[in-house]
Amino acid sequence: MPQHVSPLVPGQAEIVPAHPRTAAAAADGSPAVTARAVSGPPPVPRRIVFLARRDLDNPAAGGSELLIDRIADGLTAAGHQVTLLCGGPAAYRDYRVVSAGGDAGHFLRAKRAFANQVGDCDLLVEVCNGMPYLAPLWHKGPTLCLVNHVHTDLWDMRYPGPFARLGRRLEHWALASTHRANLLVAVSDSTASALRGIGVAPERIRVVHNGVEEPGPLLPEDPDPLFVAVGRLVEYKRIELLLRLWERVRPVTGGRLVIVGDGPERERLEAMAGPDVVFTGRVSEAEKHRLLCRAWLLLHPSLVEGWGLVVTEAAARATPAVGFDIPGLRDSVVNGVTGVLAGGESSFAAAWCTLALSGQRRLAMGRAAAARAENFRWSSTVRQFRDVAAEAFLAARHTPADPPLPPVRTEPRPATRPTVPVARKGTDHG
């Protein structure tokens, strides 16, 4: 049951206690979480605190918040005591949630909220998405840094010159210098490469991929052309570009373009949208499942991604994606197999038209996408993260006089797609 946190006066923090979810399916169709008894020795590290900008209930939440929630849920089910310290509105979870105040102010209040409301932990996980918390400067215990993507180019898009340069330098310094003694978790090989590019030592980087839920029964593809884009309506997602390309594509393909999501750009985008464009706003998980199943293509014109979680969500429903050849999408899309990565606007529009007009090729890509998506499940993500958390905790307790600790290996991803049959979306075109 959602609870929006009231504004706080300086020095205060508010706690949203853990509240077990029902074992029945949630009203919006999202998967239920069932608490289970944990036996055996306590897990290591036992008390884990995530320091992040938002809770999943925040209207601005996206893939990063979903990743944290799924990991925190999995750790809780495995017997860890998990706390999320964040800014903005929060909701009841199976784990404890502590709000440190507003979206911007909580960066300044995080240290105090941690001291007053959390107290201590066995491992602090700083989620660095652009603006850092600089946790290693004020927390001397074991610390792990989780990075979705390095925001290098986004600073120039969001802020004027001097502020963009300052933000970029602060982010790079935080990741490469303040965390120089810690492990950093990247959500993709692209993010790992970006971290190496700003000076993070390769031996300190671990890759833990995003996951998806088992989608359940698939619905048939819509009989009429249906193209879907899902994401927060902000500038770097480039929905404006998609609307411009739609004017070139629509006369060729016909059909509808459905934009799922909300954000500060929505009013402007709706004003410029042409015919046969539908803005749904935020939708339930059940409705998102329906749209991703029925869609002919997922369109993802984003400028930057750490992974592109919605691409894998669509893939799990046998829907291929068309995006740009950018870091992150190079990890979630196998170009020419599970979707198409375009080198420019014209090639994006061409791929859109080609796949719309070639049902056989589109369905073949959808089947390949569904097969590959079977390699990415949240249970695997949680297991990999637990391995890295244990490695970070044990390394921090390790003294120089002790023999070196071997790294904890996360389970490898299969190099090729499984050959077992997968559920097929099929068509109901008549």
C-alpha positions, 0 to 999 in steps of 0.5 A, spaced: 500 500 500 503 506 497 505 511 502 507 518 500 512 521 505 510 528 507 516 533 506 521 533 512 524 539 516 531 539 516 534 534 520 528 529 520 527 523 517 521 518 516 521 511 516 516 506 512 517 500 515 517 493 512 510 490 510 509 483 507 506 483 501 500 478 500 502 472 496 496 473 491 497 477 485 497 484 486 491 488 483 495 491 478 498 484 475 505 485 478 508 479 481 507 477 488 512 476 493 512 471 498 516 471 504 519 464 506 523 462 512 530 462 512 534 456 515 541 455 516 547 460 518 546 467 517 548 470 510 554 474 509 553 480 509 547 480 514 545 487 514 545 491 507 543 498 506 542 501 499 543 508 498 539 511 492 535 517 489 528 514 489 524 508 491 520 504 486 514 508 488 517 515 486 513 517 479 520 518 476 522 511 478 525 507 472 529 501 471 535 503 476 529 503 481 526 496 479 533 493 479 534 495 486 527 493 488 528 486 485 535 485 488 533 488 495 526 483 495 531 477 493 536 479 499 530 479 504 527 472 502 534 469 502 535 472 510 539 478 509 536 485 513 535 490 507 534 497 508 533 502 502 535 509 504 532 514 499 529 521 497 522 522 495 516 518 496 516 511 498 512 505 499 511 499 504 516 493 502 518 487 504 524 490 506 525 497 510 525 504 507 527 510 510 526 517 507 531 522 507 527 527 505 526 531 498 529 529 491 535 534 491 535 535 499 536 528 501 543 528 498 545 533 503 541 529 509 543 522 507 549 522 512 545 524 518 539 520 516 544 514 516 547 515 522 540 517 526 535 512 522 540 506 520 545 507 525 550 501 522 550 496 517 555 490 514 555 493 507 553 500 504 551 499 497 551 506 494 547 507 488 551 512 483 546 515 478 550 521 476 550 525 482 554 521 488 553 521 495 561 520 496 559 515 501 566 513 502 568 520 505 563 519 511 562 511 512 568 507 514 565 500 513 565 496 507 562 499 501 560 497 494 558 502 489 552 500 484 552 504 477 547 503 471 551 508 467 556 513 467 552 520 466 558 523 462 554 526 456 547 527 460 550 533 464 551 537 458 544 536 456 541 537 463 545 543 465 548 549 463 556 549 461 559 550 468 555 546 472 555 540 467 563 540 467 562 540 475 557 535 475 561 531 470 568 532 474 564 530 481 561 524 478 568 521 475 572 523 481 567 519 486 567 513 482 574 513 480 577 516 486 573 515 492 571 508 491 578 506 489 578 501 495 571 498 493 568 494 488 564 497 483 558 493 480 556 495 473 549 493 470 552 491 463 559 490 459 558 497 456 557 500 463 564 497 465 567 499 459 565 506 461 568 506 468 574 503 465 574 509 461 574 514 467 580 511 470 576 505 475 581 499 475 578 493 471 580 489 477 575 492 481 569 492 476 564 486 477 558 485 472 551 483 474 546 484 469 539 486 469 533 480 469 526 480 468 520 476 471 517 470 467 512 473 463 507 467 463 502 466 457 503 470 451 498 474 447 498 474 440 501 480 436 495 485 434 492 484 427 494 491 425 500 494 426 502 496 433 508 500 435 510 501 442 515 505 446 516 505 454 519 509 458 520 516 462 518 522 458 524 526 459 529 529 454 534 523 453 529 518 451 528 522 445 521 521 444 521 527 440 525 524 435 521 518 435 515 522 433 518 525 427 520 519 424 513 516 425 511 522 420 516 518 415 514 511 417 506 512 418 505 512 410 508 506 409 506 501 415 500 504 417 497 502 424 498 506 431 504 508 435 503 508 443 507 511 448 507 508 455 510 513 460 510 519 464 514 525 465 516 532 464 516 532 457 509 529 456 505 536 455 510 538 449 510 531 446 503 531 446 502 537 442 507 535 437 504 528 436 501 527 429 495 522 427 495 515 430 499 517 436 497 515 443 500 517 450 497 512 455 501 515 461 503 510 467 500 503 466 499 497 470 504 491 469 498 487 467 497 493 461 504 493 460 504 486 459 499 486 454 502 492 450 508 488 449 505 482 447 501 485 442 506 490 439 509 488 433 516 492 435 518 495 441 521 502 439 527 505 443 530 511 441 534 513 447 540 517 447 544 513 453 542 507 457 546 502 462 542 496 459 535 498 457 531 494 461 524 494 457 528 491 451 529 485 455 522 485 458 519 486 451 524 480 448 521 476 454 514 477 450 517 475 443 517 482 441 524 485 437 526 492 439 529 497 434 534 502 437 540 506 436 547 503 436 549 506 443 552 503 449 547 499 453 543 497 448 549 493 445 548 489 451 541 488 451 540 487 443 543 482 439 543 486 432 540 483 427 538 477 431 533 479 437 532 486 434 536 492 430 541 497 432 541 503 427 547 507 426 542 514 424 535 516 424 534 514 416 537 507 418 532 507 424 526 509 420 528 504 415 529 498 420 522 500 423 519 499 416 522 493 414 520 489 420 513 492 420 512 489 412 516 483 413 512 479 418 516 472 417 523 476 419 519 480 425 517 473 428 523 470 427 527 475 431 521 475 436 523 468 437 530 469 438 529 475 443 525 470 447 530 465 447 535 470 449 531 473 455 531 466 458 538 467 460 536 474 464 532 472 470 531 476 477 533 470 481 540 470 477 541 477 478 540 476 486 545 470 486 550 474 482 549 480 487 550 476 493 556 473 491 559 480 489 556 483 496 560 477 500 566 479 496 566 486 498 564 484 505 570 479 506 575 484 502 574 489 507 575 485 513 581 482 510 588 485 513 594 486 509 598 481 513 593 475 510 594 471 504 590 474 498 582 472 497 580 469 491 575 473 487 568 471 488 565 469 481 559 470 479 555 465 475 557 466 467 552 467 462 551 462 457 555 464 450 549 462 446 542 462 446 538 456 449 536 451 444 530 449 448 523 451 445 520 457 447 513 460 448 511 463 441 507 469 441 504 468 434 499 472 430 491 473 430 492 476 423 486 472 421 
